[in-house]
Amino acid sequence: QVQLVESGGGLVQPGGSLRLSCAASGSSFSIGAMGWYRQAPGKQRELVAGITNGGNTNYADSVKGRFTISRDNAKNTVYLQMNSLKPDDTAVYYCYGVLVTSKGEYDYWGQGTQVTVSS
């Protein structure tokens, strides 16, 4: 079993910055890809950014140039640095991680952290 614990959400003014963190624990197996999704009220969950354990990244077009994803493999932790935040970035942000075992790969999710961008 893997637990993903997020932190760093909150209220920020437009143009401000926040840094989200997500730490994975509870398994001796390796964590493959990690990343972040978000879900705004009345909208579907969407991918924000992902990163492989080799450091390859991908981003939603809406956040390119403003958000940066990174990870510390030794700590099984993924980060999302969010700059130039806009009201449209308001959502619950969910961390995910892919547990890699000899029997297959399994997705795990965090509980979500609220990000609100408002003046």
For each residue, the residues with C-beta under 8 A, 3 or more apart:
1: 26 27
2: 24 25 26 27 31 97 99 106 108
3: 24 25 26 108
4: 22 23 24 95 96 97 108 109 110 111
5: 22 23 25 110 111
6: 9 20 21 22 93 94 95 110 111 112 113
7: 20 21 22 113
8: 18 19 20 21 113
9: 6 18 20 93 113 114 115
10: 18 114 115 116
11: 116 118
12: 16 17 18 85 115 116 117
13: 16 117 118 119
14: 85 86 87 117 118 119
15: 84 85
16: 12 13 85 117
17: 12 81 82 83 84 85
18: 8 9 10 12 82 85 115
19: 8 79 80 81 82
20: 6 7 8 9 36 79 80 82 93 95 113 115
21: 6 7 8 77 78 79
22: 4 5 6 7 34 36 77 78 79 95 97 110
23: 4 5 75 76 77
24: 2 3 4 27 31 34 76 77 97 108
25: 2 3 5 76
26: 1 2 3
27: 1 2 24 31 99
28:
29: 99 100 101
30: 53 99 100
31: 2 24 27 34 53 73 76 97 98 99 100
32: 52 53 97 98 99 100 105
33: 50 51 52 53 97 98
34: 22 24 31 50 51 53 71 78 95 96 97 98
35: 47 48 49 50 51 69 78 95 96
36: 20 22 47 48 49 50 69 78 80 93 94 95 96
37: 45 46 47 48 93 94 96
38: 45 46 48 89 91 92 93 94 115
39: 43 44 45 46 91 92 94 112
40: 43 88 90 91 92
41:
42:
43: 39 40 46 91
44: 39
45: 37 38 39 94
46: 37 38 39 43 60
47: 35 36 37 50 58 60
48: 35 36 37 38 59 60 63 67 80 93
49: 35 36 57 58 59 60 63 67 69 80
50: 33 34 35 36 47 57 58 69
51: 33 34 35 55 56 57 58 69 70 71 78
52: 32 33 55 56 57
53: 30 31 32 33 34 71 73
54:
55: 51 52 71
56: 51 52
57: 49 50 51 52 69
58: 47 49 50 51
59: 48 49 63 64 67 69
60: 46 47 48 49 63 64
61: 64
62: 88
63: 48 49 59 60 66 67 82 89
64: 59 60 61 67
65:
66: 63 82 83 84 85
67: 48 49 59 63 64 80 81 82 83
68: 80 81 83
69: 35 36 49 50 51 57 59 78 79 80 81
70: 51 78 79 81
71: 34 51 53 55 77 78 79
72: 75 76 77 79
73: 31 53 76
74:
75: 23 72
76: 23 24 25 31 72 73 97
77: 21 22 23 24 71 72
78: 21 22 34 35 36 51 69 70 71 95 97
79: 19 20 21 22 69 70 71 72
80: 19 20 36 48 49 67 68 69 93
81: 17 19 67 68 69 70
82: 17 18 19 20 63 66 67 85 89 115
83: 17 66 67 68
84: 15 17 66
85: 12 14 15 16 17 18 66 82 89 115 117
86: 14 89 117
87: 14 90 117 118
88: 40 62 117
89: 38 63 82 85 86 115 117
90: 40 87 115 116 117 118
91: 38 39 40 43 115
92: 38 39 40 112 113 114 115
93: 6 9 20 36 37 38 48 80 112 113 114 115
94: 6 36 37 38 39 45 109 110 111 112
95: 4 6 20 22 34 35 36 78 109 110
96: 4 34 35 36 37 107 108 109 110
97: 2 4 22 24 31 32 33 34 76 78 107 108
98: 31 32 33 34 105 106 107 108
99: 2 27 29 30 31 32 105 106 107 108
100: 29 30 31 32 105
101: 29 104 105 106
102:
103:
104: 101
105: 32 98 99 100 101
106: 2 98 99 101
107: 96 97 98 99
108: 2 3 4 24 96 97 98 99
109: 4 94 95 96
110: 4 5 6 22 94 95 96 113
111: 4 5 6 94
112: 6 39 92 93 94
113: 6 7 8 9 20 92 93 110
114: 9 10 92 93
115: 9 10 12 18 20 38 82 85 89 90 91 92 93
116: 10 11 12 90
117: 12 13 14 16 85 86 87 88 89 90
118: 11 13 14 87 90
119: 13 14
